[in-house]
C-alpha cells in the first residue's frame, strides 16, 4: 500500500540522518542548556559572601532565598495553561511562542547577571538593602531556572529523531554547573579574603548566557533546515502518489482521516498525559524535587555551629560539592544507555532508587545533622557528602524521567480514537508530556522549598 511505502521512506530518512547534522543538534542543545540553572547555582555557590557582605551574617537568608526561588514555580504552570489555550492544533502557535519565550528568557537572565555584576560597589547598594536585593534577584534567577524546564526540554523534543537530544541539553546544564564549581573553588568564597569578588564570579555567569544564546540561534537554524527536509519528503510522497494511481482513491480517504486527526492533535496530546505509562515518572519527579528542594534552606544549619572560620568554609564545600555532584549525575544519563523497551523495569528502578536514597541519606541528613547540627569541621563532611550523593542521584533521576516520558510519547501506539499517529502528532505529544514534566518538577520544588522555609522559621 502507498501509506506503508511512504512510511518506509520516513523510516529510511530517520535511519539515514547524517551524523554531522545530529552532532550539530546535540551541540546546539548543549549550549542552549548551559544557562538553565547558572544564576541559581551561582547564588548558592556565593552564599558565604552573600551572607557575610550582603546580609550581615543572617543565616536565615538561605531559607528566604529558597522560598523566593520556589515562588517562581508558578510561571511554568501559567505558561503551560497559555499553551493549552492558544495552540491551534497545527503547531504554528507553539513554535512561535516557544521561540519568543526562550528569547525573552535569555535576555532576562542576562540582565539579571548584569545586576549582580554592577549592583554591589564597596558595600553600598542602590535603592534597597543588600538583603532585599538578593531576594529580588533570587526570584528573578529562579524564574529563569524554572521556565527553562518548560521551554528547553520541549525544544529538544523538536529533534524527535535524535535520541541524544535531551541528554545533550541536560549535559549542557551540568557542564555549566561544573564550570561554576571550578570558578568557585578558585575564588574560595568561604575564606576570609576571597581571591576575587562576587562581581567577577557573575561575569562567568554572564558568559554562560552568551554561550546559551549561540546555542539557541543554532537550534533555530537547524529546525528551519529540518522543516525544509520534511517539505521535500512530502513532495516525494506526492510524486509517489501519482505513480500509484490504482490506490489514489484509498489514499485520499486515508489522508482525509489523517487531516481530521491532525486537527484534533492538540486535544489528543493533552489526553496522552493521562496514560498510565507516565504516572510513575511524574510521581517520582515530584517526590524527588520535594525532597531535594527542601534541603537548600535547611542543610546550611548542619554546618552553622562550627566555630571560627570553619562555618563559611564548610558552607563553601557544601555548595561546591553539590554543583559537582549535579554534573556527575546528569552526565551519567549519557554514559548509561537508555532502552525505552524496558518501561516497566524503568518504573521499578525509579521507585526503588528513590526509596533507598530517602532512607539511607535524606532521613539521616535532615533528622540528625540539620536539626542538631555539628560543632566539628571533620564531622561536617558527613552531611556534605550525604547532600552531594542525594543531589547526584536527583540529577540523574530527574533527567532520566524526562527521557522516559519523551520516549514513551514517541512510541505511543495507535488506538481506536487515533487511527494513525503521524510524525507531527508524535512530536506534539512529546512536547506536551515534557512540558507537563517540567510543571510537575517545579510543583514538587515549590512545595518542598515552602516546607523547608516553614521548618526553619518555626522550628529553629
N, C-alpha and C positions, 0 to 999 in steps of 0.2 A: 504493500500500500504506500501511497505517496507520503502520508503522515509519518509512517515508520522510516521512509527513506530520508525525509528532511530531518527527522530526529537523529538519525545516524550521522548526518552532516554536522549537526550541532555537537554531537559527542566527539566526532573526529576533530573538530576545531578546538574543543576543550583539551583533548589529549595532545594536540599539536601546537599548543601555545608556545611561542618562542621563550626560551629560558631567560633571554635578555629582558623581555617585557615583564616577566614575572619578577625578576630581580629589581627592575625599576619600581614596580608596585610596592615590593617589600621595603625598599629604601625610602620611598616617599612616605609610606605609612610609619616607618621607624622614626623619621624626622618629625612627622606630624605629632607623634605621641610623646615627644620629649617634654613638652611644656605642661602636660596634663596636671601633674601634682608638684611642679617645680616650686611654685610660690609657697604652697602649704608646707612642703618638706623643708624649704629654706627657712621658714619661720621656726619650725621645730628645731632645726639644726642650730639656729641662733638664739635659742631660748636662754642660755646663760647670759648673753649680752643684753637681751631684751629685758630679762628680769632685773638685772643689775642697773642698767643705764636708762631704760625707758619706764620701769615700773617700781623703782625704789625697793627692790628686793621683796616684792609682793608675789609669793609663790602661788597664790590663788589665781593669778592671771592665766595660768596654764589651763585650768578648767574653763575659764571665761573664753579663752581663745578657741578651745574645742567646741564650746557651745555656739560661738559666732560662726564657726565653720559649718556646724551641723545645721544651723538655721538656713543656710544657703541651699540645703537639700530640697527645699520647696520648689526651687527653679526647675529641676528636671521633671517633676510632676506636671507643672504648668506647661512646660514645653511639649510633653507628651500629649496632654489634652489638646493643645493647639494643633499638633499634627493630626490628631484623630478627627478634629472638626474641620480642618482646612484641606485635607487630602481629597482630591477629585477622583482618585482611582487610577489615573494614568501615570502617576509617579512624577509628574512635572512639578507640582507644588512642593512635594517632599524634597526633590533635588535642589530647587532654588532656595528654599528656606534653610536647608542644611548648609549650603554654600554661604549664605548671608549670616547664618548663626555662627558658623566656625570663624568666618572673617571677623565678625564683631567680637567674638570671644578672644581671639588672638590680639586684637587691638586693645581690648580692655585689660588683658593680662599684662601686656607690655607697659601700659600706663601705670598699672599697679606697681610693677617692679621699679619703674622710674620714681614713683613716690617714695619707695624705700630708699632709693639712692640719694634723692635730693632733700628729703624731709629733715633729717637729723643733722644739725650743724653745731658742734661744740656744746651739746647739752640743751640747746634751745629748740623749741617746737613752735610751729606756726598755728595759730587759732586755738588748738586744743592741747591738752597734756599728752605726754608720751603714751600713757595707758589708753586714752581714748583713741589715739591714732592707731595703736596696734590692734585694738578690737575692730576698728573700721576696716583696716587693711586686711585683717584676718578674714572678715566676712567677704571682702572682695576676692581674696585668694581662694577661699572655699567655693565661691561661685564659679571660678574658672575650673577648679578641680571637679566639682560635681557635674557641671554642664558638659565637661569633656566626655563623660561616660555615655551620655545620651546623644552626643554629636559625633564623636570619633569612632566608636565601635560600629554604629550603623554605617558610617562612611566606609569602614573596612569591609563590610559585607557587600558593598557595591562591586568589589572584586571577587565575586562569588566563586569563580573557578580557581582562585588562588587559596589553597588550604593554609598557607602560611601568613595570610593577611592579618588575622587577629593576633597571633603570637608576635609578628613583626611590630605591630602597634604597641603591644604591651612591653616588648623589649626596649622600644624607644623610651618609654616612661621609666623603665628600670635602669637603663644606662644613664639617663639624666639624674636619677637618684644616686647612682654610683659616682657620677662626676661631682655632684654637690657634696657627697660624703667625703670625697678626696680633698676638695677645696676646704671643707670644714676642718679636716684633720690638719691641713697645712696652717690654717688660721689659728687653731687652738682656742675656740671661743670660751672654753671653761677656765683658761688661765687668767691670771691677774692682769697680764698685758698681752692681749691677742696680737698676732703678727700683722694683721691688717683689720680695717674697720668693717662694720656691717654694710656700709655703702659699697665697699669694694666687693664684698661677697655677693650682694644682689646685682652687681654688674654681670656676674656669671649667670645669674638667673635671667637677666635681660637678653644675654647672648643665646640662651636656650630658646627663648621665644623667637629670635631671628631664625634659628635653625627650623623651628616648627613652621614658621611662615613659608620657608622654602619648600618644606615637605608638603604643605597644603597646596601650594601652586603646582607642585608635581602631580598630586592626585587629580587636580582639575584637568591638566593636560592629558594625563593617561586615561581618564574617564571619557574625555572627548574622543580620543583615539578609539577607545573601546566601543563607543556609540557608533562611530563610522564603520567599524568592522561588523557590528551587528546589522547595520543597514545593508552592507554588502551581502551578508548572509541571507537577509530577507529577499534581496533582489535575486539571489541564486535560487532560492526556493520558488519564487515566482516563475523563473525560467524553467525550472523542472516541472512546475505545474502545467505549463503549456505543452511540454513533451508528453506528459501522461494525461492526454485528453480523455482517455477512457474512464478515468476516475475523477474527472474535474467536478462533476455534479456532487459526488460524495464528499470531495474535499471542501467544496463551497459550504455544504451543510455543516461539516466539522468546524470550519472557520467561523461560521455564524455562532455555533455553540461556544467556541473559544472566546469570541468577542464579548458574548454575554457574560461569560465567566470573568473575563478581564475587567469588565465594567464594575463587577462586584468584588474585585480582588482586594480592595481596601477592607471591605467587610469581612471577607474570609480570613484575611491576615490578622484581623482583630480576634476572630474566634479561635485561630490556631493556638493562641496563647493559653487557652483553656485545656489544651491537650494534656493528658496525664503524664506524657513524657517530659514535660517541662516543670512539673511540680517540685520534684526533689531538688534540681539545680536552683530554682528560685528560693526554696526554703533554706537550703544550705547557704546561699549567698546572703540572705537576710540575717541568719544567725551568726555567720562569721563576721559580718560588718557590725552587728550589735556588740559582739564580744570584743572586737579589736578597737573600735572607735570609742568604747567605754574606757579604754586604757589611758589615752593621752592625758586626760585631766587628772588621773588617779596615780599612775605609775611614778611620776616625779616625786611623790611623797615617800616612795621607798628609799630614796637617796637624800631626802631633805635634811635628815638629822645628823649627817656626817659632819663632824666639827672641822673648823678651819676652811681651807680652800677645797676640801675633799668633795663637798656637795656640788659646786658648779662643775668640777672635773668629772664626777660620776654622771651628772646630767648630760654632759657633753658626750661621754662614752655611750650613754643610753640612746641618744638621738642618732649618733653616727652609726652605731651598730644596727639600729632599726633601718636606716636607709640602705645599708649594705645587705641586710637580710631580705629586704624587699627586692633588691636587684637579683639576688641568687634565686629566690622563689619564682620570680617571673621568668628568668632565664631557663629554668628547668622545664617550663611548658614547651620550649622549643627543643630541648635536648631529649626529653621523654616523649616518644611518639604517641599520638592520639588516634585511636581506632574507633570511629563512630559506630561500628557494627556491634560493639560490646556495650550497648547503652545500659542494660540492667546492671552489669558489673560496675560501670561508672557511678551509678546511683549508690550502690553498696559502698564503694570506696569513698565517695564523698561523705556519706553518713558516718562510716567508721572513723575516717580521718578526723572529722570534726569532734566526735565524741572523745577520742583519745587525746586530742590537743587540749580540750577543755579540762579533762580530768587530770592530765599529767602536768600541765603548765599554767593554764588560766586560773584555775581554782587556787593552787598554792601561791601564785603570784599575787592575786588580789587579797586573799584572806590571810596570808601570812606576812608578806613584805609590804604591801601597800597600806594596810591598816595599821600595822605595828611599826613598820619601818626598820631601819638598822642604823647603828652608830659606827659601824666599822666599814672602811672602804673595801677591803677584800671580800667581805660578806655581800656587799652591794653588787658584786659581779654576778652573783646568782640570779637576782631579779633581772639584771641587764641581759644575761644570757637567755633567761626564760622569755623575756619580751622579744628578743631577737628571733628566737625559734618560732614563736607564735606569729610574728609578722611575716617571716619567710613562708610558713605554711599557709597563711592567709593569702599572700600574693599569688602563690601557685594555684590554690583552690579557686580564688576569685577569677583569675584569667581562664582557668580550665572551664569554669561554669559558662563563661561567655562562649567558649569554643563549642561546648556541648549543645547549647540551645541553638546556636547558628547552624551546626552540623545537622541536628535533628530537623530543623525547619527546612534545610536544603533537601533533605531526604524524605519530606512529607509525602506519603503515598496518596494517590487519587482516591476519592471516596464518592459516594453516590451524589453528594451535593457539589462535588467538584469533579466533573467528568475528566478534565485534563488539568494538569498543573504545569503551566508553561514557565519558561525561564524568568519572565518578568514577575510573575506571581510569586515564585520561589524567592526571588530577591527581596520583594516587598515583605514577605513573611520573615525572612532573616533580619531585615532592618527593624521590623516591628518587635520581634521577640528579644533582640539585643537591646533595643531601647527600653523595653519593659524591664529587662535585667538590670539596666542602669538605674531605673527608678527604684527597684527592689533593693539594689545595692545602697542607694542613698537613704532609703527609708530606714533600713537597719542601722546605718551610720548615725542618722539623726536621733533615733530613739536611744541608741547606745550612748551617744555623747550627752544627751539631755539627762539620762540616768546617772552618768558619771558626774555631771555638774551638780545634780541634786545630792549625790553621795558626799561630794567634797564640801558643799555649803552646809549640809545638815548634820553630817556625822563627824567632821573634822573640827 
